[in-house]
Amino acid sequence: MDAPHPNHWLDTETETCLQQTPPEKLAPAATEPFSVVVLLCPSGAEHVRRVRAFDRVLQTSRTDAEIQTTRTPPFILSCELTLSDAMLAQFELISCDIVSVFISDTVMSNVEPQYLAELYRALIRSDEFAMVTRLVMSVPQDQAGDQFIRQFIDDERPIMPHAMRVTQKKARIMAHWARKIGAVLKEP
Protein backbone atom coordinates (compact mmCIF):
# COMPACT_ATOMS: atom_id res chain seq x y z
CA MET A 1 0.00 0.00 0.00
CA ASP A 2 1.38 3.40 -0.93
CA ALA A 3 2.05 5.94 1.76
CA PRO A 4 -0.17 9.01 1.69
CA HIS A 5 1.22 12.26 0.41
CA PRO A 6 3.27 13.72 3.29
CA ASN A 7 1.04 16.81 3.52
CA HIS A 8 -1.88 14.47 4.32
CA TRP A 9 -0.74 14.51 7.95
CA LEU A 10 -0.24 18.27 8.21
CA ASP A 11 -3.77 19.46 8.92
CA THR A 12 -4.52 22.57 10.98
CA GLU A 13 -4.68 20.69 14.29
CA THR A 14 -1.35 18.92 13.64
CA GLU A 15 0.24 22.26 12.78
CA THR A 16 -1.04 23.58 16.11
CA CYS A 17 0.49 20.58 17.92
CA LEU A 18 3.82 21.18 16.22
CA GLN A 19 3.76 24.90 16.81
CA GLN A 20 3.00 25.14 20.54
CA THR A 21 5.55 27.95 20.70
CA PRO A 22 4.96 30.07 17.61
CA PRO A 23 7.98 30.52 15.36
CA GLU A 24 7.37 34.28 15.59
CA LYS A 25 9.30 34.10 18.86
CA LEU A 26 12.32 33.08 16.81
CA ALA A 27 11.46 34.76 13.52
CA PRO A 28 9.23 37.74 12.79
CA ALA A 29 7.83 36.51 9.46
CA ALA A 30 6.63 33.09 8.34
CA THR A 31 7.99 33.86 4.87
CA GLU A 32 11.56 33.63 6.11
CA PRO A 33 13.44 30.39 5.51
CA PHE A 34 13.87 27.96 8.40
CA SER A 35 16.40 25.36 9.49
CA VAL A 36 15.46 22.05 11.07
CA VAL A 37 17.80 21.14 13.91
CA VAL A 38 17.91 17.60 15.31
CA LEU A 39 18.26 17.76 19.09
CA LEU A 40 17.94 14.07 19.94
CA CYS A 41 18.01 10.95 17.78
CA PRO A 42 17.73 7.83 19.92
CA SER A 43 19.36 4.71 18.58
CA GLY A 44 17.61 1.39 18.70
CA ALA A 45 15.29 -1.03 17.04
CA GLU A 46 13.43 1.59 14.98
CA HIS A 47 16.47 2.36 12.85
CA VAL A 48 14.63 1.65 9.58
CA ARG A 49 11.80 4.04 10.50
CA ARG A 50 14.31 6.75 11.41
CA VAL A 51 16.14 6.35 8.11
CA ARG A 52 12.78 6.62 6.34
CA ALA A 53 11.96 9.84 8.24
CA PHE A 54 15.32 11.39 7.34
CA ASP A 55 14.79 10.29 3.74
CA ARG A 56 11.37 11.97 3.59
CA VAL A 57 12.78 15.19 5.02
CA LEU A 58 15.96 15.33 2.92
CA GLN A 59 14.43 13.99 -0.30
CA THR A 60 17.88 13.02 -1.55
CA SER A 61 18.87 9.38 -1.10
CA ARG A 62 18.65 6.53 1.38
CA THR A 63 22.42 6.75 1.75
CA ASP A 64 22.19 10.41 2.85
CA ALA A 65 19.36 9.48 5.21
CA GLU A 66 21.39 6.60 6.66
CA ILE A 67 24.31 8.94 7.33
CA GLN A 68 22.05 11.20 9.43
CA THR A 69 21.48 8.36 11.91
CA THR A 70 25.22 8.32 12.67
CA ARG A 71 25.51 12.05 13.41
CA THR A 72 25.71 13.35 16.95
CA PRO A 73 22.98 15.85 17.88
CA PRO A 74 22.50 18.69 17.86
CA PHE A 75 22.95 19.16 14.13
CA ILE A 76 21.28 21.09 11.34
CA LEU A 77 19.46 18.61 9.15
CA SER A 78 18.16 21.01 6.54
CA CYS A 79 17.96 24.74 5.98
CA GLU A 80 16.24 27.22 3.68
CA LEU A 81 12.87 25.54 4.22
CA THR A 82 9.49 27.24 4.06
CA LEU A 83 7.54 27.25 7.31
CA SER A 84 5.25 24.54 5.94
CA ASP A 85 8.20 22.35 4.91
CA ALA A 86 9.91 22.89 8.28
CA MET A 87 6.73 21.87 10.11
CA LEU A 88 6.33 18.81 7.90
CA ALA A 89 9.96 17.88 8.56
CA GLN A 90 9.44 18.20 12.31
CA PHE A 91 6.29 16.08 12.05
CA GLU A 92 8.08 13.32 10.12
CA LEU A 93 10.93 13.30 12.63
CA ILE A 94 8.85 13.36 15.83
CA SER A 95 6.68 10.57 14.41
CA CYS A 96 9.82 8.40 14.58
CA ASP A 97 10.91 9.78 17.99
CA ILE A 98 13.55 12.12 16.57
CA VAL A 99 13.37 15.37 18.53
CA SER A 100 13.84 18.43 16.34
CA VAL A 101 13.01 22.11 16.21
CA PHE A 102 12.78 24.61 13.41
CA ILE A 103 14.44 27.98 13.77
CA SER A 104 14.64 30.92 11.41
CA ASP A 105 17.73 30.81 9.19
CA THR A 106 18.27 34.47 10.11
CA VAL A 107 18.50 33.55 13.78
CA MET A 108 20.74 30.57 13.01
CA SER A 109 23.21 32.70 11.09
CA ASN A 110 23.21 35.78 13.34
CA VAL A 111 23.63 34.43 16.86
CA GLU A 112 26.62 33.20 18.76
CA PRO A 113 27.19 29.44 18.96
CA GLN A 114 26.99 29.70 22.77
CA TYR A 115 23.48 31.14 22.48
CA LEU A 116 22.41 28.28 20.20
CA ALA A 117 23.91 25.71 22.57
CA GLU A 118 21.95 27.21 25.48
CA LEU A 119 18.79 27.38 23.36
CA TYR A 120 19.12 23.72 22.37
CA ARG A 121 19.62 22.69 26.02
CA ALA A 122 16.54 24.64 27.08
CA LEU A 123 14.41 23.24 24.27
CA ILE A 124 15.38 19.61 24.91
CA ARG A 125 14.33 20.06 28.57
CA SER A 126 10.99 21.68 27.69
CA ASP A 127 7.66 20.05 28.48
CA GLU A 128 7.14 19.46 24.76
CA PHE A 129 9.85 16.83 24.76
CA ALA A 130 9.17 15.31 28.18
CA MET A 131 8.58 11.57 27.94
CA VAL A 132 5.11 10.20 28.66
CA THR A 133 3.55 6.74 28.42
CA ARG A 134 0.58 6.06 26.19
CA LEU A 135 -1.37 2.86 25.68
CA VAL A 136 -2.64 2.21 22.17
CA MET A 137 -5.78 0.25 22.96
CA SER A 138 -7.09 -0.24 19.43
CA VAL A 139 -6.56 0.96 15.87
CA PRO A 140 -9.11 0.35 13.10
CA GLN A 141 -8.32 -2.49 10.71
CA ASP A 142 -8.49 -0.29 7.62
CA GLN A 143 -6.23 1.83 5.43
CA ALA A 144 -6.30 4.82 7.80
CA GLY A 145 -5.42 2.54 10.72
CA ASP A 146 -2.56 0.96 8.79
CA GLN A 147 -1.20 4.40 7.89
CA PHE A 148 -1.48 5.52 11.52
CA ILE A 149 0.49 2.47 12.69
CA ARG A 150 3.23 2.95 10.07
CA GLN A 151 3.51 6.66 10.81
CA PHE A 152 3.60 6.53 14.60
CA ILE A 153 4.25 3.02 15.88
CA ASP A 154 5.94 0.45 13.64
CA ASP A 155 5.86 -1.10 10.20
CA GLU A 156 3.91 -4.04 11.63
CA ARG A 157 0.68 -3.91 13.63
CA PRO A 158 1.56 -4.51 17.30
CA ILE A 159 -0.42 -6.61 19.74
CA MET A 160 -2.94 -4.39 21.52
CA PRO A 161 -2.85 -2.87 24.02
CA HIS A 162 0.54 -1.51 23.04
CA ALA A 163 2.48 0.64 25.55
CA MET A 164 4.70 3.41 24.18
CA ARG A 165 7.11 5.93 25.72
CA VAL A 166 6.91 9.04 23.55
CA THR A 167 7.44 12.76 23.82
CA GLN A 168 4.53 14.91 24.92
CA LYS A 169 4.54 16.45 21.41
CA LYS A 170 4.21 13.05 19.71
CA ALA A 171 1.54 11.95 22.21
CA ARG A 172 -0.53 15.04 21.42
CA ILE A 173 -0.24 14.51 17.65
CA MET A 174 -1.05 10.81 17.99
CA ALA A 175 -4.12 11.64 20.12
CA HIS A 176 -5.35 14.07 17.48
CA TRP A 177 -4.99 11.52 14.67
CA ALA A 178 -6.38 8.70 16.81
CA ARG A 179 -9.58 10.71 17.29
CA LYS A 180 -9.78 11.36 13.54
CA ILE A 181 -9.50 7.69 12.55
CA GLY A 182 -11.29 6.06 15.49
CA ALA A 183 -8.23 4.65 17.29
CA VAL A 184 -8.21 4.56 21.08
CA LEU A 185 -5.23 5.87 23.11
CA LYS A 186 -5.13 6.03 26.89
CA GLU A 187 -2.85 7.34 29.59
CA PRO A 188 -1.89 4.51 31.94
C-alpha positions as CSV (number, residue, x, y, z in Angstrom):
1,M,0.0,0.0,0.0
2,D,1.4,3.4,-0.9
3,A,2.1,5.9,1.8
4,P,-0.2,9.0,1.7
5,H,1.2,12.3,0.4
6,P,3.3,13.7,3.3
7,N,1.0,16.8,3.5
8,H,-1.9,14.5,4.3
9,W,-0.7,14.5,8.0
10,L,-0.2,18.3,8.2
11,D,-3.8,19.5,8.9
12,T,-4.5,22.6,11.0
13,E,-4.7,20.7,14.3
14,T,-1.4,18.9,13.6
15,E,0.2,22.3,12.8
16,T,-1.0,23.6,16.1
17,C,0.5,20.6,17.9
18,L,3.8,21.2,16.2
19,Q,3.8,24.9,16.8
20,Q,3.0,25.1,20.5
21,T,5.6,28.0,20.7
22,P,5.0,30.1,17.6
23,P,8.0,30.5,15.4
24,E,7.4,34.3,15.6
25,K,9.3,34.1,18.9
26,L,12.3,33.1,16.8
27,A,11.5,34.8,13.5
28,P,9.2,37.7,12.8
29,A,7.8,36.5,9.5
30,A,6.6,33.1,8.3
31,T,8.0,33.9,4.9
32,E,11.6,33.6,6.1
33,P,13.4,30.4,5.5
34,F,13.9,28.0,8.4
35,S,16.4,25.4,9.5
36,V,15.5,22.0,11.1
37,V,17.8,21.1,13.9
38,V,17.9,17.6,15.3
39,L,18.3,17.8,19.1
40,L,17.9,14.1,19.9
41,C,18.0,10.9,17.8
42,P,17.7,7.8,19.9
43,S,19.4,4.7,18.6
44,G,17.6,1.4,18.7
45,A,15.3,-1.0,17.0
46,E,13.4,1.6,15.0
47,H,16.5,2.4,12.8
48,V,14.6,1.6,9.6
49,R,11.8,4.0,10.5
50,R,14.3,6.8,11.4
51,V,16.1,6.4,8.1
52,R,12.8,6.6,6.3
53,A,12.0,9.8,8.2
54,F,15.3,11.4,7.3
55,D,14.8,10.3,3.7
56,R,11.4,12.0,3.6
57,V,12.8,15.2,5.0
58,L,16.0,15.3,2.9
59,Q,14.4,14.0,-0.3
60,T,17.9,13.0,-1.5
61,S,18.9,9.4,-1.1
62,R,18.6,6.5,1.4
63,T,22.4,6.8,1.8
64,D,22.2,10.4,2.8
65,A,19.4,9.5,5.2
66,E,21.4,6.6,6.7
67,I,24.3,8.9,7.3
68,Q,22.0,11.2,9.4
69,T,21.5,8.4,11.9
70,T,25.2,8.3,12.7
71,R,25.5,12.0,13.4
72,T,25.7,13.3,17.0
73,P,23.0,15.9,17.9
74,P,22.5,18.7,17.9
75,F,22.9,19.2,14.1
76,I,21.3,21.1,11.3
77,L,19.5,18.6,9.2
78,S,18.2,21.0,6.5
79,C,18.0,24.7,6.0
80,E,16.2,27.2,3.7
81,L,12.9,25.5,4.2
82,T,9.5,27.2,4.1
83,L,7.5,27.3,7.3
84,S,5.2,24.5,5.9
85,D,8.2,22.3,4.9
86,A,9.9,22.9,8.3
87,M,6.7,21.9,10.1
88,L,6.3,18.8,7.9
89,A,10.0,17.9,8.6
90,Q,9.4,18.2,12.3
91,F,6.3,16.1,12.0
92,E,8.1,13.3,10.1
93,L,10.9,13.3,12.6
94,I,8.8,13.4,15.8
95,S,6.7,10.6,14.4
96,C,9.8,8.4,14.6
97,D,10.9,9.8,18.0
98,I,13.6,12.1,16.6
99,V,13.4,15.4,18.5
100,S,13.8,18.4,16.3
101,V,13.0,22.1,16.2
102,F,12.8,24.6,13.4
103,I,14.4,28.0,13.8
104,S,14.6,30.9,11.4
105,D,17.7,30.8,9.2
106,T,18.3,34.5,10.1
107,V,18.5,33.5,13.8
108,M,20.7,30.6,13.0
109,S,23.2,32.7,11.1
110,N,23.2,35.8,13.3
111,V,23.6,34.4,16.9
112,E,26.6,33.2,18.8
113,P,27.2,29.4,19.0
114,Q,27.0,29.7,22.8
115,Y,23.5,31.1,22.5
116,L,22.4,28.3,20.2
117,A,23.9,25.7,22.6
118,E,21.9,27.2,25.5
119,L,18.8,27.4,23.4
120,Y,19.1,23.7,22.4
121,R,19.6,22.7,26.0
122,A,16.5,24.6,27.1
123,L,14.4,23.2,24.3
124,I,15.4,19.6,24.9
125,R,14.3,20.1,28.6
126,S,11.0,21.7,27.7
127,D,7.7,20.1,28.5
128,E,7.1,19.5,24.8
129,F,9.9,16.8,24.8
130,A,9.2,15.3,28.2
131,M,8.6,11.6,27.9
132,V,5.1,10.2,28.7
133,T,3.6,6.7,28.4
134,R,0.6,6.1,26.2
135,L,-1.4,2.9,25.7
136,V,-2.6,2.2,22.2
137,M,-5.8,0.2,23.0
138,S,-7.1,-0.2,19.4
139,V,-6.6,1.0,15.9
140,P,-9.1,0.4,13.1
141,Q,-8.3,-2.5,10.7
142,D,-8.5,-0.3,7.6
143,Q,-6.2,1.8,5.4
144,A,-6.3,4.8,7.8
145,G,-5.4,2.5,10.7
146,D,-2.6,1.0,8.8
147,Q,-1.2,4.4,7.9
148,F,-1.5,5.5,11.5
149,I,0.5,2.5,12.7
150,R,3.2,2.9,10.1
151,Q,3.5,6.7,10.8
152,F,3.6,6.5,14.6
153,I,4.2,3.0,15.9
154,D,5.9,0.4,13.6
155,D,5.9,-1.1,10.2
156,E,3.9,-4.0,11.6
157,R,0.7,-3.9,13.6
158,P,1.6,-4.5,17.3
159,I,-0.4,-6.6,19.7
160,M,-2.9,-4.4,21.5
161,P,-2.8,-2.9,24.0
162,H,0.5,-1.5,23.0
163,A,2.5,0.6,25.5
164,M,4.7,3.4,24.2
165,R,7.1,5.9,25.7
166,V,6.9,9.0,23.5
167,T,7.4,12.8,23.8
168,Q,4.5,14.9,24.9
169,K,4.5,16.4,21.4
170,K,4.2,13.1,19.7
171,A,1.5,12.0,22.2
172,R,-0.5,15.0,21.4
173,I,-0.2,14.5,17.7
174,M,-1.1,10.8,18.0
175,A,-4.1,11.6,20.1
176,H,-5.3,14.1,17.5
177,W,-5.0,11.5,14.7
178,A,-6.4,8.7,16.8
179,R,-9.6,10.7,17.3
180,K,-9.8,11.4,13.5
181,I,-9.5,7.7,12.5
182,G,-11.3,6.1,15.5
183,A,-8.2,4.6,17.3
184,V,-8.2,4.6,21.1
185,L,-5.2,5.9,23.1
186,K,-5.1,6.0,26.9
187,E,-2.9,7.3,29.6
188,P,-1.9,4.5,31.9
